[in-house]
Amino acid sequence: MGLRKTIKSILSGSKNDLKIKGHELILRHETLIFKDVHPGEYVIEVGSDRNAGSTYHLAKLAENHGLNFITVDIDLDATARSEKILRKINMDFLAVNDFGERFLAEFNGTARLVYLDAFDIPGDWHTSRVHEVYSDRNLQLTLENCHKMHYDCAVAISAGMPAGGFVCFDDVNPVDESGNLIFERVPSGYLKWSGKGATAIPLLIGNGFEVIDNRRACALLKRIRKPSE
């Protein structure tokens, strides 16, 4: 493949040549996600921005489509940063300092989109500040806790999100039977995942969601139906 074709392929998103963030995947599917939105619906971000731009871009999408926006994080510093971002977009948008899974379980509104990029995957790249955020909340930065937190979020989403809603995960990848990462698109009902959605994505698929798109390190799901439907 020549250089011009390679660049065109990357920019068109036709191949999983680059790792992208979950909010970038949302931007690529803006038309689909925000088709026929209803006044009063919400965009919810669980895991506020840490310099990746997600809070800004998701809040702008909510503003452009006339929806409410809430970002949730346990880190007080992240919440304070998000408040400053949101003030410049819409004074009614909220930055909440809370556990994401608890917030979603108590949320009574209608979510059009939930973006899950919260409890970190453990690794030696994390700063001491990141570890402090968890220890201050009596939490350990483990893969098991990462999986459980996002699973609990998925349980809450499954209980409340209507058909037509979307969930996007960051830091996830499908895996094969041997646990090797898959960088290609997978079928809509694919159940084997690694990262933050390892247990959450199978739970959602078992409750009426389908994989709409997946790229390196992110995946977008849509609720097609509720189990009772």
FIFI-327390 format. One line per field, with one value per residue (C-alpha): residue number from 1; residue in one letter; y, x, z. Coordinates in nm, 2 decimals, always signed. Layout:
residues N
num	(NUM;...)
residuo	(a;...)
y	(Y;...)
x	(X;...)
z	(Z;...)
//
This chain:
residues 229
num	(1;2;3;4;5;6;7;8;9;10;11;12;13;14;15;16;17;18;19;20;21;22;23;24;25;26;27;28;29;30;31;32;33;34;35;36;37;38;39;40;41;42;43;44;45;46;47;48;49;50;51;52;53;54;55;56;57;58;59;60;61;62;63;64;65;66;67;68;69;70;71;72;73;74;75;76;77;78;79;80;81;82;83;84;85;86;87;88;89;90;91;92;93;94;95;96;97;98;99;100;101;102;103;104;105;106;107;108;109;110;111;112;113;114;115;116;117;118;119;120;121;122;123;124;125;126;127;128;129;130;131;132;133;134;135;136;137;138;139;140;141;142;143;144;145;146;147;148;149;150;151;152;153;154;155;156;157;158;159;160;161;162;163;164;165;166;167;168;169;170;171;172;173;174;175;176;177;178;179;180;181;182;183;184;185;186;187;188;189;190;191;192;193;194;195;196;197;198;199;200;201;202;203;204;205;206;207;208;209;210;211;212;213;214;215;216;217;218;219;220;221;222;223;224;225;226;227;228;229)
residuo	(m;g;l;r;k;t;i;k;s;i;l;s;g;s;k;n;d;l;k;i;k;g;h;e;l;i;l;r;h;e;t;l;i;f;k;d;v;h;p;g;e;y;v;i;e;v;g;s;d;r;n;a;g;s;t;y;h;l;a;k;l;a;e;n;h;g;l;n;f;i;t;v;d;i;d;l;d;a;t;a;r;s;e;k;i;l;r;k;i;n;m;d;f;l;a;v;n;d;f;g;e;r;f;l;a;e;f;n;g;t;a;r;l;v;y;l;d;a;f;d;i;p;g;d;w;h;t;s;r;v;h;e;v;y;s;d;r;n;l;q;l;t;l;e;n;c;h;k;m;h;y;d;c;a;v;a;i;s;a;g;m;p;a;g;g;f;v;c;f;d;d;v;n;p;v;d;e;s;g;n;l;i;f;e;r;v;p;s;g;y;l;k;w;s;g;k;g;a;t;a;i;p;l;l;i;g;n;g;f;e;v;i;d;n;r;r;a;c;a;l;l;k;r;i;r;k;p;s;e)
y	(+0.00;+0.34;+0.63;+0.82;+0.51;+0.44;+0.79;+0.78;+0.44;+0.58;+0.90;+0.72;+0.49;+0.19;-0.01;-0.04;+0.10;+0.35;+0.33;+0.59;+0.70;+0.61;+0.96;+0.98;+0.67;+0.85;+1.14;+0.91;+0.79;+1.12;+1.10;+0.75;+0.81;+1.14;+1.06;+1.13;+1.24;+1.35;+1.66;+1.58;+1.29;+1.28;+1.22;+1.07;+1.04;+0.81;+0.89;+1.26;+1.40;+1.35;+1.56;+1.34;+1.59;+1.36;+1.59;+1.88;+1.69;+1.50;+1.81;+1.99;+1.70;+1.73;+2.10;+2.08;+1.82;+1.99;+1.72;+1.73;+1.64;+1.50;+1.38;+1.17;+1.09;+1.00;+1.23;+1.58;+1.73;+1.57;+1.70;+2.05;+2.05;+1.93;+2.21;+2.47;+2.30;+2.28;+2.64;+2.75;+2.53;+2.52;+2.64;+2.37;+2.09;+1.90;+1.76;+1.52;+1.38;+1.03;+0.66;+0.61;+0.28;+0.43;+0.74;+0.53;+0.30;+0.61;+0.79;+0.83;+1.01;+0.88;+0.83;+0.85;+0.78;+0.66;+0.68;+0.44;+0.52;+0.50;+0.26;+0.23;-0.08;-0.14;-0.07;+0.08;+0.39;+0.53;+0.83;+0.83;+1.07;+0.82;+0.56;+0.82;+0.88;+0.52;+0.47;+0.78;+0.60;+0.27;+0.11;-0.10;-0.05;-0.41;-0.56;-0.74;-0.41;-0.25;-0.53;-0.52;-0.14;-0.14;-0.45;-0.27;+0.02;-0.21;-0.36;-0.02;+0.08;-0.24;-0.17;+0.18;+0.25;+0.23;+0.07;+0.31;+0.41;+0.37;+0.27;+0.34;+0.18;+0.30;+0.07;-0.25;-0.50;-0.82;-1.13;-1.48;-1.81;-1.80;-1.45;-1.28;-0.93;-0.89;-0.57;-0.63;-0.57;-0.84;-0.96;-0.77;-1.05;-1.11;-1.21;-1.23;-0.90;-0.77;-0.44;-0.24;-0.41;-0.77;-0.87;-0.56;-0.61;-0.97;-0.86;-0.59;-0.82;-1.07;-0.79;-0.66;-0.47;-0.52;-0.42;-0.14;-0.08;-0.16;-0.02;-0.06;+0.00;+0.11;-0.02;+0.12;-0.07;+0.00;-0.13;-0.29;-0.42;-0.49;-0.86;-0.85;-0.71)
x	(+0.00;+0.14;+0.17;-0.13;-0.35;-0.22;-0.30;-0.65;-0.72;-0.62;-0.82;-1.13;-1.12;-1.16;-0.89;-0.79;-0.45;-0.44;-0.54;-0.81;-0.98;-1.34;-1.47;-1.31;-1.51;-1.82;-1.74;-1.71;-2.06;-2.22;-2.50;-2.60;-2.59;-2.78;-3.04;-3.39;-3.28;-3.55;-3.54;-3.43;-3.20;-2.85;-2.49;-2.30;-1.93;-1.80;-1.43;-1.37;-1.11;-0.74;-0.61;-0.75;-1.02;-1.32;-1.51;-1.49;-1.59;-1.87;-2.01;-1.99;-2.19;-2.45;-2.48;-2.50;-2.78;-2.97;-2.91;-2.80;-2.45;-2.29;-1.94;-1.86;-1.52;-1.39;-1.09;-1.16;-0.89;-1.05;-1.39;-1.26;-1.09;-1.41;-1.62;-1.39;-1.44;-1.82;-1.86;-1.74;-1.99;-2.31;-2.36;-2.63;-2.39;-2.26;-1.93;-2.01;-1.76;-1.88;-1.83;-1.95;-2.13;-2.32;-2.41;-2.55;-2.74;-2.92;-2.97;-3.33;-3.31;-3.28;-2.93;-2.88;-2.51;-2.29;-1.91;-1.72;-1.35;-1.32;-1.14;-0.79;-0.62;-0.32;+0.03;+0.36;+0.28;+0.05;+0.18;+0.18;-0.11;-0.33;-0.25;-0.33;-0.68;-0.76;-0.61;-0.79;-1.11;-0.99;-0.96;-0.68;-0.58;-0.62;-0.76;-1.03;-1.15;-1.14;-1.35;-1.60;-1.65;-1.73;-1.95;-2.15;-2.18;-2.31;-2.57;-2.70;-2.71;-2.88;-3.15;-3.23;-3.12;-3.40;-3.37;-3.18;-2.92;-2.55;-2.25;-1.89;-1.59;-1.23;-0.94;-1.10;-1.01;-1.17;-0.96;-0.94;-0.98;-0.61;-0.65;-0.46;-0.58;-0.79;-0.75;-1.01;-1.39;-1.58;-1.94;-2.22;-2.26;-1.89;-1.84;-1.46;-1.31;-1.01;-0.95;-1.22;-1.51;-1.39;-1.70;-1.92;-1.95;-2.07;-2.33;-2.46;-2.47;-2.67;-2.92;-3.01;-2.70;-2.49;-2.14;-2.18;-1.80;-1.47;-1.13;-0.80;-0.87;-1.24;-1.58;-1.93;-2.25;-2.62;-2.92;-3.13;-3.40;-3.46;-3.47;-3.84;-3.91)
z	(+0.00;-0.10;+0.15;+0.01;+0.04;+0.39;+0.51;+0.35;+0.52;+0.86;+0.82;+0.70;+1.00;+0.76;+0.95;+1.31;+1.24;+1.53;+1.89;+1.96;+2.27;+2.34;+2.30;+1.96;+1.86;+1.99;+1.77;+1.47;+1.54;+1.63;+1.37;+1.48;+1.86;+1.85;+1.59;+1.72;+2.07;+2.32;+2.54;+2.89;+2.79;+2.94;+2.83;+3.13;+3.16;+3.43;+3.48;+3.42;+3.18;+3.26;+2.98;+2.70;+2.61;+2.68;+2.91;+2.68;+2.36;+2.53;+2.69;+2.35;+2.19;+2.46;+2.42;+2.04;+2.06;+2.34;+2.61;+2.97;+3.07;+3.39;+3.45;+3.75;+3.92;+4.27;+4.23;+4.37;+4.14;+3.83;+3.94;+3.99;+3.65;+3.49;+3.66;+3.50;+3.16;+3.19;+3.30;+2.96;+2.78;+2.98;+3.34;+3.40;+3.32;+3.63;+3.76;+4.04;+4.29;+4.36;+4.28;+3.92;+4.00;+4.29;+4.09;+3.80;+4.04;+4.19;+3.86;+3.77;+3.44;+3.08;+2.95;+2.57;+2.61;+2.90;+2.85;+3.09;+3.14;+3.52;+3.75;+3.61;+3.49;+3.72;+3.58;+3.66;+3.44;+3.71;+3.92;+4.29;+4.28;+4.10;+4.37;+4.64;+4.48;+4.53;+4.87;+5.00;+4.91;+5.07;+4.73;+4.59;+4.23;+4.11;+3.79;+3.98;+4.13;+3.78;+3.64;+3.93;+3.92;+3.55;+3.59;+3.86;+3.62;+3.36;+3.60;+3.67;+3.30;+3.21;+3.47;+3.35;+2.99;+2.73;+2.39;+2.16;+2.43;+2.38;+2.60;+2.51;+2.69;+2.68;+2.75;+2.62;+2.36;+2.24;+2.29;+2.13;+2.30;+2.41;+2.55;+2.27;+2.18;+1.87;+1.67;+1.41;+1.43;+1.60;+1.57;+1.75;+2.01;+2.08;+2.45;+2.51;+2.62;+2.82;+3.00;+3.17;+2.99;+3.05;+3.26;+3.19;+2.81;+2.83;+3.09;+2.86;+2.56;+2.77;+2.84;+2.50;+2.39;+2.07;+1.97;+1.71;+1.66;+1.82;+1.76;+1.94;+2.30;+2.28;+2.19;+2.13;+2.22;+2.15;+2.34;+2.08;+2.32;+2.69;+2.79;+2.85;+2.50)
//
